């Protein structure tokens, strides 16, 4: 059984706003990159109240977008 990878994209994107830091961290690594998610990733990276692992995941994902 095969699953279309794009079917998970909306869930990954929504995870960027989740209340659980583990979900935000995972979403940061998987979300599709477009204007809204890039903006949210930048907010997660720069938020001093955010967990360090979420900040790091967001920063890494933004670095991937630049490459």
VEXDO-261405 format. One line per 8 residues: number of its first residue (from 1); their letters; for each residue x, y, z of N, C-alpha, C, O, CB. Coordinates in Angstrom, 3 decimals. Glycine has a CB too. Example, Ala and Ser with C-alpha at 12.3 -4.5 7.8 and 13.67 -1.06 7.14 Angstrom:
<sites>
1) AS) 13.190:-5.690:7.800:12.300:-4.500:7.800:13.200:-3.300:7.800:14.236:-3.319:8.465:11.308:-4.473:9.046 ~ 12.850:-2.250:7.080:13.670:-1.060:7.140:12.900:0.030:7.870:13.409:1.138:8.039:14.084:-0.598:5.725 .
</sites>
This chain:
<sites>
1) XXXXXXXX) 0.835:-1.171:0.000:0.000:0.000:0.000:0.884:1.238:0.000:1.773:1.365:0.842:-0.952:-0.005:1.206 ~ 0.655:2.129:-0.912:1.432:3.360:-1.014:0.592:4.546:-0.550:-0.626:4.584:-0.721:1.923:3.578:-2.462 ~ 1.283:5.502:0.038:0.618:6.722:0.492:1.254:7.897:-0.233:2.476:7.987:-0.349:0.723:6.893:2.049 ~ 0.424:8.773:-0.706:0.913:9.967:-1.381:1.573:10.877:-0.342:0.909:11.299:0.604:-0.247:10.709:-2.125 ~ 2.866:11.189:-0.495:3.561:12.023:0.499:2.908:13.388:0.692:2.981:13.952:1.784:5.004:12.215:0.090 ~ 2.283:13.920:-0.330:1.677:15.248:-0.189:0.437:15.232:0.701:-0.031:16.289:1.124:1.313:15.798:-1.556 ~ -0.097:14.051:0.987:-1.279:13.993:1.851:-0.943:14.373:3.293:-1.838:14.747:4.050:-1.893:12.592:1.812 ~ 0.302:14.287:3.677:0.706:14.646:5.037:1.058:16.129:5.168:1.178:16.639:6.282:1.894:13.799:5.462 .
9) XXXXXXXX) 1.221:16.813:4.059:1.658:18.210:4.084:0.768:19.114:4.930:1.300:19.893:5.720:1.711:18.743:2.686 ~ -0.552:19.054:4.810:-1.380:19.948:5.643:-1.224:19.683:7.142:-1.299:20.610:7.949:-2.843:19.799:5.259 ~ -1.008:18.428:7.511:-0.828:18.094:8.924:0.505:18.626:9.438:0.588:19.127:10.559:-0.908:16.572:9.133 ~ 1.535:18.518:8.627:2.840:19.044:9.019:2.770:20.559:9.170:3.341:21.124:10.103:3.920:18.655:7.986 ~ 2.078:21.202:8.263:1.950:22.654:8.335:1.197:23.073:9.601:1.620:24.002:10.289:1.231:23.189:7.084 ~ 0.117:22.415:9.907:-0.655:22.725:11.120:0.158:22.487:12.380:-0.037:23.163:13.390:-1.928:21.889:11.168 ~ 1.073:21.523:12.318:1.897:21.214:13.477:2.799:22.354:13.918:3.256:22.376:15.061:2.727:20.024:13.188 ~ 3.059:23.298:13.028:3.887:24.447:13.391:3.221:25.318:14.455:3.894:26.095:15.132:4.189:25.283:12.157 .
17) XXXXXXXX) 1.907:25.190:14.602:1.148:25.980:15.574:0.694:25.135:16.764:-0.065:25.616:17.605:-0.064:26.618:14.899 ~ 1.141:23.900:16.845:0.681:22.994:17.892:1.152:23.450:19.274:2.140:24.174:19.394:1.173:21.575:17.613 ~ 0.434:23.018:20.315:0.811:23.386:21.683:1.951:22.521:22.214:2.576:22.882:23.210:-0.395:23.271:22.608 ~ 2.232:21.401:21.578:3.305:20.506:22.026:4.608:20.815:21.286:4.638:20.870:20.057:2.906:19.027:21.807 ~ 5.667:21.012:22.041:6.951:21.361:21.416:7.478:20.249:20.514:8.097:20.532:19.488:7.983:21.678:22.487 ~ 7.242:18.989:20.880:7.711:17.880:20.025:7.018:17.915:18.662:7.634:17.616:17.639:7.453:16.514:20.715 ~ 5.760:18.275:18.654:5.019:18.362:17.396:5.544:19.524:16.562:5.718:19.386:15.351:3.505:18.528:17.660 ~ 5.798:20.664:17.195:6.344:21.809:16.459:7.714:21.478:15.877:8.024:21.852:14.746:6.443:23.041:17.375 .
25) XXXXXXXX) 8.537:20.768:16.665:9.880:20.394:16.180:9.779:19.478:14.969:10.463:19.694:13.968:10.691:19.702:17.299 ~ 8.940:18.466:15.052:8.769:17.541:13.939:8.190:18.261:12.725:8.642:18.047:11.600:7.864:16.372:14.347 ~ 7.203:19.102:12.948:6.597:19.843:11.842:7.623:20.740:11.161:7.595:20.906:9.942:5.413:20.681:12.341 ~ 8.518:21.313:11.937:9.544:22.180:11.359:10.437:21.419:10.381:10.931:21.993:9.410:10.395:22.801:12.466 ~ 10.640:20.147:10.634:11.501:19.363:9.746:10.765:18.844:8.515:11.402:18.482:7.526:12.095:18.198:10.504 ~ 9.430:18.802:8.558:8.666:18.147:7.490:7.771:19.058:6.666:7.363:18.684:5.566:7.834:17.092:8.076 ~ 7.462:20.228:7.164:6.477:21.060:6.489:6.956:21.502:5.107:8.147:21.745:4.914:6.155:22.275:7.338 ~ 6.042:21.607:4.152:6.423:22.144:2.854:6.838:23.612:3.008:6.322:24.324:3.870:5.256:22.004:1.837 .
33) XXXXXXXX) 7.749:24.041:2.186:8.253:25.410:2.297:7.524:26.325:1.323:7.630:26.172:0.106:9.770:25.453:2.036 ~ 6.789:27.272:1.875:6.142:28.330:1.092:6.030:29.547:1.993:6.476:29.497:3.139:4.726:27.883:0.551 ~ 5.456:30.626:1.518:5.469:31.904:2.238:5.011:31.789:3.692:5.688:32.278:4.596:4.593:32.894:1.520 ~ 3.872:31.149:3.918:3.318:31.073:5.274:4.209:30.252:6.192:4.468:30.659:7.324:1.914:30.474:5.244 ~ 4.678:29.112:5.727:5.496:28.261:6.592:6.884:28.868:6.810:7.453:28.728:7.893:5.625:26.853:5.988 ~ 7.428:29.531:5.810:8.723:30.187:5.999:8.622:31.284:7.057:9.527:31.453:7.874:9.228:30.775:4.667 ~ 7.521:32.023:7.036:7.311:33.067:8.037:7.169:32.461:9.432:7.743:32.968:10.396:6.065:33.899:7.690 ~ 6.407:31.381:9.534:6.213:30.728:10.826:7.522:30.125:11.337:7.824:30.219:12.527:5.137:29.640:10.717 .
41) XXXXXXXX) 8.299:29.507:10.445:9.590:28.950:10.844:10.513:30.047:11.377:11.229:29.833:12.355:10.252:28.228:9.658 ~ 10.498:31.207:10.747:11.320:32.323:11.215:10.871:32.773:12.609:11.701:33.098:13.458:11.246:33.503:10.219 ~ 9.564:32.791:12.837:9.049:33.160:14.157:9.470:32.139:15.213:9.863:32.513:16.318:7.516:33.280:14.121 ~ 9.390:30.867:14.879:9.816:29.825:15.822:11.310:29.931:16.112:11.735:29.802:17.260:9.485:28.428:15.267 ~ 12.090:30.160:15.087:13.550:30.276:15.251:13.920:31.446:16.155:14.845:31.339:16.959:14.229:30.443:13.884 ~ 13.207:32.559:16.030:13.576:33.797:16.723:12.858:34.018:18.047:13.139:34.997:18.737:13.308:34.955:15.835 ~ 11.945:33.139:18.417:11.161:33.310:19.638:11.993:32.911:20.858:12.328:31.736:21.010:9.862:32.473:19.573 ~ 12.332:33.860:21.729:13.159:33.532:22.893:12.448:32.621:23.895:13.100:32.006:24.739:13.587:34.805:23.587 .
49) XXXXXXXX) 11.129:32.530:23.812:10.382:31.658:24.721:10.219:30.243:24.177:9.711:29.365:24.874:9.020:32.251:24.997 ~ 10.650:30.017:22.931:10.506:28.703:22.301:11.609:27.776:22.808:12.699:28.219:23.170:10.557:28.821:20.748 ~ 11.303:26.491:22.825:12.298:25.489:23.218:13.458:25.497:22.224:13.265:25.709:21.027:11.656:24.074:23.298 ~ 14.656:25.262:22.738:15.858:25.305:21.919:15.819:24.297:20.774:16.259:24.612:19.669:17.073:25.053:22.778 ~ 15.299:23.088:21.015:15.259:22.094:19.944:14.310:22.514:18.822:14.550:22.193:17.658:14.837:20.735:20.503 ~ 13.243:23.224:19.157:12.320:23.738:18.130:13.006:24.863:17.361:12.926:24.916:16.133:10.982:24.247:18.772 ~ 13.676:25.755:18.071:14.420:26.829:17.409:15.458:26.261:16.442:15.589:26.736:15.314:15.106:27.728:18.450 ~ 16.184:25.252:16.885:17.213:24.643:16.044:16.609:23.978:14.811:17.143:24.114:13.710:18.011:23.621:16.846 .
57) XXXXXXXX) 15.501:23.261:14.987:14.851:22.601:13.849:14.339:23.628:12.853:14.459:23.437:11.643:13.694:21.708:14.326 ~ 13.768:24.717:13.357:13.273:25.775:12.475:14.431:26.432:11.725:14.320:26.704:10.530:12.490:26.832:13.283 ~ 15.521:26.683:12.409:16.689:27.292:11.773:17.264:26.388:10.693:17.621:26.857:9.613:17.760:27.606:12.816 ~ 17.353:25.113:10.976:17.873:24.158:9.985:16.980:24.099:8.751:17.468:24.062:7.621:17.998:22.757:10.603 ~ 15.692:24.093:8.973:14.750:24.035:7.843:14.834:25.295:6.997:14.761:25.233:5.770:13.311:23.840:8.348 ~ 14.990:26.448:7.660:15.152:27.691:6.910:16.459:27.678:6.114:16.508:28.182:4.992:15.120:28.900:7.862 ~ 17.509:27.107:6.690:18.781:26.980:5.956:18.609:26.101:4.723:19.220:26.365:3.687:19.881:26.395:6.869 ~ 17.793:25.071:4.819:17.521:24.215:3.662:16.789:24.992:2.576:17.007:24.752:1.388:16.696:22.988:4.080 .
65) XXX) 15.936:25.909:2.968:15.182:26.699:2.000:16.088:27.630:1.206:15.807:27.957:0.053:14.106:27.505:2.706 ~ 17.176:28.051:1.837:18.119:28.967:1.181:18.966:28.245:0.144:19.329:28.828:-0.878:19.025:29.631:2.216 ~ 19.280:26.991:0.398:20.171:26.224:-0.488:19.572:25.962:-1.825:20.203:25.330:-2.672:20.539:24.925:0.136 .
</sites>
